């Protein structure tokens, strides 16, 4: 089957690590959670979450799902917030 050269790269359609981090930080601060509290709830290390918030880490879908669950939102909502972020 021939490939289309004008198809967008699916990865390019995802929010950037900076956008994801900004959205995550905004949600965490709005909910008055510390990095440590969110880390404990999501079973992730606080330094890893800090790296995500700073755009230094590119979390997997599994990690985003754990974070979203801890924030009591759907993973798709977290991703949508990051897509809307103009960072």
DSSP file (Angstrom, degrees, kcal/mol; ACC not computed):
  #  RESIDUE AA STRUCTURE BP1 BP2  ACC     N-H-->O    O-->H-N    N-H-->O    O-->H-N    TCO  KAPPA ALPHA  PHI   PSI    X-CA   Y-CA   Z-CA
    1    1 A X              0   0    0      0, 0.0     2,-0.1     0, 0.0     0, 0.0   0.000 360.0 360.0 360.0 130.7    0.0    0.0    0.0
    2    2 A X        -     0   0    0      1,-0.1     2,-0.3     0, 0.0     0, 0.0  -0.389 360.0-129.7 -70.9 147.3    1.5    3.4   -0.9
    3    3 A X        -     0   0    0     -2,-0.1     2,-0.6     2,-0.0    -1,-0.1  -0.696  15.1-123.4 -94.9 150.3    2.2    5.9    1.8
    4    4 A X    >   -     0   0    0     -2,-0.3     3,-1.0     1,-0.1    -1,-0.0  -0.817  11.4-157.5 -93.2 125.5    1.0    9.5    1.7
    5    5 A X  T 3  S+     0   0    0     -2,-0.6    -1,-0.1     1,-0.2    -2,-0.0   0.670  89.2  60.2 -76.5 -15.3    3.8   11.9    2.0
    6    6 A X  T 3  S+     0   0    0      2,-0.1    -1,-0.2    -3,-0.0     2,-0.2   0.379  75.0 118.3 -95.2   5.2    1.4   14.7    3.2
    7    7 A X    <   -     0   0    0     -3,-1.0     2,-0.1     1,-0.1     3,-0.0  -0.507  69.3-115.6 -71.8 137.7    0.2   12.8    6.3
    8    8 A X        -     0   0    0     -2,-0.2     2,-0.5     1,-0.1    -1,-0.1  -0.433  29.4-105.4 -71.1 145.4    1.0   14.6    9.6
    9    9 A X    >>  -     0   0    0      1,-0.2     3,-0.8    -2,-0.1     4,-0.7  -0.615  26.5-142.0 -68.2 120.3    3.3   12.9   12.0
   10   10 A X  G >4 S+     0   0    0     -2,-0.5     3,-0.9     1,-0.3     4,-0.4   0.837 100.0  56.5 -57.9 -33.4    1.0   11.6   14.7
   11   11 A X  G >4 S+     0   0    0      1,-0.3     3,-1.3     2,-0.2    -1,-0.3   0.855  99.4  59.8 -66.1 -33.9    3.6   12.4   17.4
   12   12 A X  G <4 S+     0   0    0     -3,-0.8    -1,-0.3     1,-0.3    -2,-0.2   0.703  98.2  60.5 -66.9 -18.3    3.6   16.0   16.2
   13   13 A X  G << S+     0   0    0     -3,-0.9    -1,-0.3    -4,-0.7    -2,-0.2   0.629  88.2  91.4 -83.9 -13.6   -0.1   16.2   17.0
   14   14 A X  S <  S-     0   0    0     -3,-1.3     2,-0.0    -4,-0.4    -3,-0.0  -0.431  91.0 -94.2 -79.2 155.1    0.5   15.4   20.7
   15   15 A X        -     0   0    0     -2,-0.1    -1,-0.1     1,-0.1    68,-0.1  -0.385  46.4-109.8 -64.0 147.6    1.0   18.1   23.3
   16   16 A X     >  -     0   0    0     66,-0.2     4,-2.6     1,-0.1     5,-0.2  -0.310  26.7-107.2 -72.0 161.4    4.7   18.9   24.0
   17   17 A X  H  > S+     0   0    0      1,-0.2     4,-2.5     2,-0.2    38,-0.3   0.863 122.9  53.7 -56.8 -35.1    6.3   17.9   27.3
   18   18 A X  H  > S+     0   0    0     37,-0.2     4,-2.4     2,-0.2    -1,-0.2   0.920 109.4  47.1 -66.2 -43.0    6.3   21.6   28.2
   19   19 A X  H  > S+     0   0    0      2,-0.2     4,-2.2     1,-0.2    -2,-0.2   0.917 113.3  48.7 -63.4 -42.9    2.5   21.9   27.5
   20   20 A X  H  X S+     0   0    0     -4,-2.6     4,-2.5     1,-0.2    -2,-0.2   0.926 112.5  48.4 -63.3 -44.4    1.9   18.7   29.5
   21   21 A X  H  X S+     0   0    0     -4,-2.5     4,-2.7    -5,-0.2     5,-0.2   0.902 110.6  50.3 -63.1 -42.0    4.0   19.9   32.4
   22   22 A X  H  X S+     0   0    0     -4,-2.4     4,-2.3     2,-0.2    -1,-0.2   0.910 111.9  47.5 -63.3 -43.0    2.3   23.3   32.5
   23   23 A X  H  X S+     0   0    0     -4,-2.2     4,-2.3     2,-0.2    -2,-0.2   0.915 112.9  49.1 -64.9 -42.8   -1.2   21.8   32.5
   24   24 A X  H  X S+     0   0    0     -4,-2.5     4,-2.7     2,-0.2    -2,-0.2   0.933 111.6  48.2 -63.3 -46.3   -0.2   19.3   35.2
   25   25 A X  H  X S+     0   0    0     -4,-2.7     4,-2.8     1,-0.2     5,-0.3   0.919 110.5  51.9 -61.2 -43.7    1.3   22.1   37.4
   26   26 A X  H  X S+     0   0    0     -4,-2.3     4,-2.5    -5,-0.2    -1,-0.2   0.927 112.4  45.5 -59.0 -46.2   -1.8   24.3   36.9
   27   27 A X  H  X S+     0   0    0     -4,-2.3     4,-1.8     2,-0.2    -2,-0.2   0.922 113.3  49.9 -63.0 -44.2   -4.1   21.4   38.0
   28   28 A X  H  <>S+     0   0    0     -4,-2.7     5,-2.5     1,-0.2    -2,-0.2   0.923 113.6  44.8 -62.5 -44.6   -2.0   20.5   41.0
   29   29 A X  H ><5S+     0   0    0     -4,-2.8     3,-1.7     1,-0.2    -1,-0.2   0.911 110.0  54.8 -67.1 -42.6   -1.8   24.1   42.2
   30   30 A X  H 3<5S+     0   0    0     -4,-2.5    -1,-0.2     1,-0.3    -2,-0.2   0.853 110.6  46.7 -57.8 -34.3   -5.5   24.6   41.7
   31   31 A X  T 3<5S-     0   0    0     -4,-1.8    -1,-0.3    -5,-0.2    -2,-0.2   0.345 113.3-122.1 -91.1   6.3   -6.2   21.6   43.9
   32   32 A X  T < 5 +     0   0    0     -3,-1.7     2,-0.4     1,-0.2    -3,-0.2   0.884  59.6 150.0  55.2  44.7   -3.7   22.8   46.5
   33   33 A X      < -     0   0    0     -5,-2.5    -1,-0.2    -6,-0.1     2,-0.2  -0.860  40.8-136.5-106.1 140.9   -1.6   19.7   46.2
   34   34 A X     >  -     0   0    0     -2,-0.4     4,-2.3     1,-0.1     5,-0.2  -0.497  29.4-109.9 -82.1 163.6    2.1   19.5   46.9
   35   35 A X  H  > S+     0   0    0      1,-0.2     4,-2.6     2,-0.2     5,-0.2   0.907 121.4  53.6 -57.7 -40.6    4.3   17.5   44.6
   36   36 A X  H  > S+     0   0    0      2,-0.2     4,-2.4     1,-0.2    -1,-0.2   0.898 108.1  48.5 -63.2 -41.4    4.8   15.1   47.4
   37   37 A X  H  > S+     0   0    0      2,-0.2     4,-2.2     1,-0.2    -1,-0.2   0.919 114.1  45.3 -66.5 -43.6    1.1   14.6   47.9
   38   38 A X  H  X S+     0   0    0     -4,-2.3     4,-2.5     2,-0.2    -2,-0.2   0.891 112.0  53.3 -66.7 -37.9    0.4   14.0   44.2
   39   39 A X  H  X>S+     0   0    0     -4,-2.6     5,-2.1    -5,-0.2     4,-1.0   0.927 110.0  47.0 -61.6 -45.3    3.4   11.7   44.0
   40   40 A X  H  <5S+     0   0    0     -4,-2.4     3,-0.5     1,-0.2    -2,-0.2   0.927 114.0  47.4 -63.0 -44.6    2.1    9.6   46.9
   41   41 A X  H  <5S+     0   0    0     -4,-2.2    -1,-0.2     1,-0.2    -2,-0.2   0.868 118.9  39.5 -65.4 -37.7   -1.4    9.5   45.4
   42   42 A X  H  <5S-     0   0    0     -4,-2.5    -1,-0.2    -5,-0.2    -2,-0.2   0.464 107.5-123.1 -93.0  -2.0   -0.2    8.5   41.9
   43   43 A X  T  <5S+     0   0    0     -4,-1.0     2,-0.3    -3,-0.5    -3,-0.2   0.867  71.4 123.1  60.1  39.7    2.6    6.2   43.2
   44   44 A X  S   <S-     0   0    0     -5,-2.1    -1,-0.3    -6,-0.2     2,-0.2  -0.856  70.0 -98.2-121.9 160.7    5.3    8.1   41.4
   45   45 A X    >>  -     0   0    0     -2,-0.3     4,-2.0     1,-0.1     3,-0.6  -0.585  27.4-128.8 -79.8 142.4    8.4    9.8   42.8
   46   46 A X  H 3> S+     0   0    0      1,-0.2     4,-2.3    -2,-0.2     5,-0.1   0.823 108.4  56.3 -62.7 -30.9    8.1   13.5   43.4
   47   47 A X  H 3> S+     0   0    0      2,-0.2     4,-1.9     1,-0.2    -1,-0.2   0.851 105.8  51.5 -70.0 -31.3   11.2   14.2   41.5
   48   48 A X  H <> S+     0   0    0     -3,-0.6     4,-1.9     2,-0.2    -2,-0.2   0.929 110.5  48.0 -67.2 -45.3    9.8   12.5   38.5
   49   49 A X  H  X S+     0   0    0     -4,-2.0     4,-2.7     1,-0.2    -2,-0.2   0.896 109.2  54.1 -61.2 -40.2    6.6   14.6   38.7
   50   50 A X  H  X S+     0   0    0     -4,-2.3     4,-1.9     1,-0.2    -1,-0.2   0.906 106.8  51.6 -59.9 -41.8    8.8   17.7   39.0
   51   51 A X  H  <>S+     0   0    0     -4,-1.9     5,-2.5     2,-0.2     6,-1.4   0.874 109.7  49.5 -62.8 -38.0   10.6   16.7   35.8
   52   52 A X  H ><5S+     0   0    0     -4,-1.9     3,-1.7     4,-0.2    -2,-0.2   0.944 110.1  50.7 -64.5 -48.0    7.2   16.3   34.1
   53   53 A X  H 3<5S+     0   0    0     -4,-2.7    -2,-0.2     1,-0.3    -1,-0.2   0.831 110.4  49.7 -60.7 -32.8    6.0   19.7   35.3
   54   54 A X  T 3<5S-     0   0    0     -4,-1.9    -1,-0.3    -5,-0.2    -2,-0.2   0.442 115.5-115.2 -86.2   0.1    9.3   21.4   34.1
   55   55 A X  T < 5S+     0   0    0     -3,-1.7   -37,-0.2   -38,-0.3    -3,-0.2   0.648  87.5 114.6  76.5  14.4    8.9   19.8   30.7
   56   56 A X      < +     0   0    0     -5,-2.5     2,-0.3    -6,-0.2    -4,-0.2   0.668  68.7  53.9 -89.6 -19.6   12.1   17.7   31.2
   57   57 A X        -     0   0    0     -6,-1.4     2,-0.6   -40,-0.1    -2,-0.1  -0.887  67.6-149.7-117.1 147.5   10.3   14.3   31.2
   58   58 A X        -     0   0    0     -2,-0.3    -6,-0.1   -38,-0.0   -41,-0.0  -0.867  27.4-146.9-116.0  93.7    7.9   12.9   28.6
   59   59 A X        -     0   0    0     -2,-0.6     2,-0.1     1,-0.1   -39,-0.0  -0.214   9.4-120.7 -68.2 149.3    5.5   10.7   30.5
   60   60 A X     >  -     0   0    0      1,-0.1     4,-2.5     4,-0.0     5,-0.2  -0.303  30.6-104.3 -75.7 168.4    4.0    7.5   29.1
   61   61 A X  H  > S+     0   0    0      1,-0.2     4,-2.3     2,-0.2     5,-0.2   0.861 123.3  56.6 -62.4 -35.7    0.3    7.1   28.7
   62   62 A X  H  > S+     0   0    0      2,-0.2     4,-1.8     1,-0.2    -1,-0.2   0.907 108.6  46.0 -62.2 -42.7    0.4    4.8   31.8
   63   63 A X  H  > S+     0   0    0      2,-0.2     4,-2.3     1,-0.2    -2,-0.2   0.917 111.7  51.3 -67.1 -43.8    2.0    7.5   33.8
   64   64 A X  H  X S+     0   0    0     -4,-2.5     4,-2.9     1,-0.2    -2,-0.2   0.884 108.7  52.5 -60.7 -37.7   -0.5   10.1   32.6
   65   65 A X  H  X S+     0   0    0     -4,-2.3     4,-2.5     2,-0.2    -1,-0.2   0.902 108.9  49.2 -65.0 -40.7   -3.3    7.7   33.5
   66   66 A X  H  X S+     0   0    0     -4,-1.8     4,-1.8     2,-0.2    -2,-0.2   0.904 114.0  45.9 -64.8 -41.1   -2.0    7.4   37.1
   67   67 A X  H  X S+     0   0    0     -4,-2.3     4,-1.5     2,-0.2    -2,-0.2   0.936 113.1  49.1 -66.8 -46.5   -1.7   11.1   37.4
   68   68 A X  H  <>S+     0   0    0     -4,-2.9     5,-2.4     1,-0.2     4,-0.4   0.915 109.7  51.9 -60.2 -44.0   -5.1   11.8   36.0
   69   69 A X  H ><5S+     0   0    0     -4,-2.5     3,-1.0     1,-0.2    -1,-0.2   0.897 108.6  51.6 -59.2 -40.5   -6.7    9.2   38.3
   70   70 A X  H 3<5S+     0   0    0     -4,-1.8    -1,-0.2     1,-0.3    -2,-0.2   0.798 111.2  47.0 -67.3 -28.4   -5.0   10.9   41.3
   71   71 A X  T 3<5S-     0   0    0     -4,-1.5    -1,-0.3    -3,-0.3    -2,-0.2   0.398 114.9-119.2 -92.0   1.5   -6.5   14.2   40.1
   72   72 A X  T < 5S+     0   0    0     -3,-1.0     2,-0.3    -4,-0.4    -3,-0.2   0.884  76.3 110.5  61.0  42.9   -9.9   12.6   39.7
   73   73 A X  S   <S-     0   0    0     -5,-2.4    -1,-0.3    -6,-0.1    -2,-0.2  -0.907  74.0 -94.6-134.8 166.4  -10.1   13.4   36.0
   74   74 A X     >  -     0   0    0     -2,-0.3     4,-1.8     1,-0.1     3,-0.4  -0.506  31.0-121.0 -78.3 151.2   -9.9   11.3   32.8
   75   75 A X  H  > S+     0   0    0      1,-0.2     4,-2.3     2,-0.2     5,-0.2   0.890 115.0  57.0 -57.7 -40.1   -6.6   10.9   31.1
   76   76 A X  H  > S+     0   0    0      1,-0.2     4,-2.4     2,-0.2    -1,-0.2   0.843 103.5  53.6 -62.9 -33.1   -8.2   12.4   27.9
   77   77 A X  H  > S+     0   0    0     -3,-0.4     4,-2.4     2,-0.2    -1,-0.2   0.909 107.8  49.9 -66.9 -41.5   -9.1   15.5   30.0
   78   78 A X  H  X S+     0   0    0     -4,-1.8     4,-1.8     2,-0.2    -2,-0.2   0.919 113.0  46.5 -62.3 -43.8   -5.5   15.9   31.1
   79   79 A X  H  X S+     0   0    0     -4,-2.3     4,-2.4     2,-0.2    -2,-0.2   0.906 110.9  52.5 -65.7 -41.5   -4.2   15.6   27.6
   80   80 A X  H  X S+     0   0    0     -4,-2.4     4,-1.9     1,-0.2    -2,-0.2   0.896 107.5  52.0 -62.3 -40.2   -6.9   18.1   26.3
   81   81 A X  H  X S+     0   0    0     -4,-2.4     4,-0.7     1,-0.2    -1,-0.2   0.905 110.5  48.4 -61.7 -40.5   -5.8   20.6   28.9
   82   82 A X  H >< S+     0   0    0     -4,-1.8     3,-0.6     1,-0.2    -2,-0.2   0.882 108.8  53.3 -67.6 -37.6   -2.2   20.3   27.7
   83   83 A X  H 3< S+     0   0    0     -4,-2.4    -1,-0.2     1,-0.2    -2,-0.2   0.865 109.5  49.0 -63.5 -35.5   -3.3   20.6   24.1
   84   84 A X  H 3< S+     0   0    0     -4,-1.9    -1,-0.2    -5,-0.2     2,-0.2   0.628  88.5 105.6 -79.3 -13.5   -5.1   23.9   25.0
   85   85 A X    <<  -     0   0    0     -4,-0.7   -66,-0.1    -3,-0.6   -62,-0.0  -0.486  59.5-155.0 -72.2 134.2   -2.0   25.2   26.8
   86   86 A X              0   0    0     -2,-0.2    -1,-0.1     1,-0.2    -3,-0.1   0.091 360.0 360.0 -96.5  23.3   -0.2   27.9   24.9
   87   87 A X              0   0    0     -5,-0.2    -1,-0.2   -68,-0.1    -2,-0.0   0.499 360.0 360.0 -63.0 360.0    3.1   27.3   26.7
